[in-house]
Amino acid sequence: MTVKPVFRYDMTIEEIGGAGNQYIESVWKTLYDSMLDELTIAFREIEDAAYGLYLDQLMPVIFDSLEDAGFEATEPLKEHDFVIGRCLLFRNSLEKWGTEENRSRIFWNVIRSKNGQQPIGTLLTEIPHSHLKFDIPRAPVLYSLSEHEREQIARGIRRIKESE
């Protein structure tokens, strides 16, 4: 049985974040354990990019389910964009928190309704990780922001991280 998050077109950004976190909580550790040997080897060769391989398995079902419910989580790609997990763009991320063995990178996706393209808010994806070896010390987590402009999103991320 495949676990999928359940999103509805009338959900708020907070409800989307909650449903996404329920999904992540239910699958992240099993997926991590099943990929650990492969990703430990990959980390020796490609370092942080190994986390992208993990997110490539964890995140697409969230973005596919959002799309199925009538939301858009992507934006037009630029020439040098690097995308992981189907919709996570490196240019839309910050990594400023934690130690080398427990860093935190946060990606953001502005979520829009497909029909009107108006933003309903921003979904943040935090991936805790180590730069010393392949390790995800705790579950990735989604946060939601009502803001959708780049500067406001960066302020919202700082507010979340400083309150921890």
C-alpha positions as CSV (number, residue, x, y, z in Angstrom):
1,M,0.0,0.0,0.0
2,T,1.4,3.4,-1.0
3,V,0.9,6.1,1.5
4,K,-0.1,9.5,0.0
5,P,-0.9,12.8,1.5
6,V,-4.5,13.8,1.0
7,F,-5.0,17.4,-0.3
8,R,-8.2,19.1,-1.2
9,Y,-8.6,22.2,-3.4
10,D,-10.2,24.2,-0.5
11,M,-7.3,23.6,1.9
12,T,-5.4,26.5,3.5
13,I,-1.6,26.6,3.3
14,E,-1.5,25.5,7.0
15,E,-3.7,22.5,6.3
16,I,-1.5,21.6,3.3
17,G,1.6,21.7,5.5
18,G,-0.1,19.6,8.2
19,A,-1.2,16.9,5.7
20,G,2.3,16.9,4.1
21,N,3.9,16.5,7.5
22,Q,1.7,13.5,8.4
23,Y,2.9,11.9,5.1
24,I,6.5,12.6,5.8
25,E,6.3,11.4,9.4
26,S,4.8,8.1,8.2
27,V,7.4,7.3,5.5
28,W,10.6,9.2,6.0
29,K,12.4,6.8,8.4
30,T,11.5,3.6,6.5
31,L,12.7,5.3,3.2
32,Y,15.9,6.5,4.9
33,D,16.7,3.1,6.4
34,S,16.0,1.4,3.0
35,M,18.4,3.8,1.2
36,L,21.0,4.3,3.9
37,D,23.7,1.9,2.4
38,E,23.3,3.3,-1.1
39,L,23.3,6.9,0.0
40,T,26.3,6.4,2.4
41,I,28.3,5.2,-0.6
42,A,26.9,8.0,-2.8
43,F,27.8,10.6,-0.2
44,R,31.5,9.6,-0.4
45,E,31.4,10.4,-4.2
46,I,28.9,13.2,-4.5
47,E,28.7,14.6,-1.0
48,D,25.6,16.8,-0.3
49,A,24.0,15.8,-3.7
50,A,23.2,12.4,-2.0
51,Y,20.5,14.2,0.0
52,G,18.9,15.1,-3.3
53,L,18.7,11.4,-4.2
54,Y,16.8,10.9,-0.9
55,L,14.5,13.9,-1.6
56,D,13.9,12.6,-5.1
57,Q,12.2,9.6,-3.5
58,L,10.4,11.4,-0.6
59,M,9.0,14.6,-2.1
60,P,7.4,13.9,-5.5
61,V,4.3,12.2,-4.1
62,I,3.6,15.5,-2.1
63,F,4.0,17.6,-5.3
64,D,2.0,15.1,-7.4
65,S,-0.8,15.0,-4.8
66,L,-0.9,18.8,-4.7
67,E,-1.2,19.0,-8.4
68,D,-3.9,16.3,-8.4
69,A,-5.9,18.5,-5.9
70,G,-5.6,21.6,-8.2
71,F,-2.5,23.3,-6.9
72,E,0.6,24.4,-8.7
73,A,3.9,24.3,-6.8
74,T,6.4,24.9,-9.6
75,E,7.6,28.0,-11.3
76,P,9.2,28.5,-14.7
77,L,12.7,27.0,-14.7
78,K,15.7,29.1,-15.5
79,E,18.6,27.9,-17.6
80,H,20.9,26.9,-14.6
81,D,18.2,25.7,-12.2
82,F,19.0,22.6,-10.2
83,V,15.8,20.8,-9.2
84,I,15.5,17.9,-6.7
85,G,12.4,16.2,-5.3
86,R,10.5,17.1,-8.5
87,C,9.9,20.7,-7.4
88,L,12.6,21.9,-5.0
89,L,14.8,24.6,-6.6
90,F,18.2,25.3,-5.1
91,R,17.8,29.0,-5.9
92,N,14.7,29.0,-3.7
93,S,16.6,27.7,-0.6
94,L,18.7,28.8,2.3
95,E,21.2,26.9,4.4
96,K,22.4,29.0,7.3
97,W,21.6,27.1,10.4
98,G,23.2,24.4,12.5
99,T,26.6,22.7,12.9
100,E,28.4,20.7,10.2
101,E,26.9,17.5,11.5
102,N,23.4,18.9,11.8
103,R,22.8,21.6,9.1
104,S,19.4,22.8,8.0
105,R,18.5,23.7,4.4
106,I,15.1,25.1,3.8
107,F,13.5,25.1,0.3
108,W,10.4,27.1,-0.5
109,N,7.6,26.7,-3.0
110,V,4.9,29.3,-3.6
111,I,1.7,27.3,-3.8
112,R,-0.9,28.6,-6.3
113,S,-4.4,27.5,-7.3
114,K,-4.2,26.2,-10.9
115,N,-7.3,28.0,-12.1
116,G,-6.6,31.5,-10.9
117,Q,-2.8,31.3,-10.3
118,Q,-3.3,33.4,-7.2
119,P,-0.8,32.3,-4.4
120,I,-2.4,30.8,-1.3
121,G,0.9,30.9,0.5
122,T,4.4,29.2,0.7
123,L,5.3,25.7,1.6
124,L,8.8,25.4,3.2
125,T,10.6,22.1,3.2
126,E,13.4,21.8,5.8
127,I,15.9,19.0,5.4
128,P,18.2,18.4,8.3
129,H,21.5,16.9,7.3
130,S,25.2,16.3,8.0
131,H,28.1,17.6,5.9
132,L,30.4,15.0,7.6
133,K,28.7,11.8,6.6
134,F,25.3,10.8,5.1
135,D,22.9,11.4,8.0
136,I,19.4,12.8,8.3
137,P,19.2,13.3,12.1
138,R,15.4,13.8,12.3
139,A,12.4,13.9,10.0
140,P,12.3,16.6,7.3
141,V,9.5,19.0,8.1
142,L,7.1,21.3,6.2
143,Y,6.3,24.8,7.4
144,S,3.7,27.1,5.9
145,L,3.8,30.8,5.4
146,S,1.0,33.1,4.2
147,E,3.6,35.3,2.5
148,H,4.6,34.6,-1.1
149,E,7.1,37.3,-2.1
150,R,10.8,36.3,-1.9
151,E,11.9,38.9,0.7
152,Q,8.9,38.1,2.9
153,I,9.6,34.4,2.6
154,A,13.3,34.9,3.7
155,R,12.1,36.9,6.7
156,G,9.5,34.1,7.5
157,I,12.2,31.5,7.4
158,R,14.5,33.5,9.7
159,R,11.6,34.0,12.1
160,I,10.9,30.2,12.2
161,K,14.6,29.3,12.7
162,E,15.2,32.0,15.3
163,S,12.1,30.8,17.4
164,E,13.5,27.3,17.6
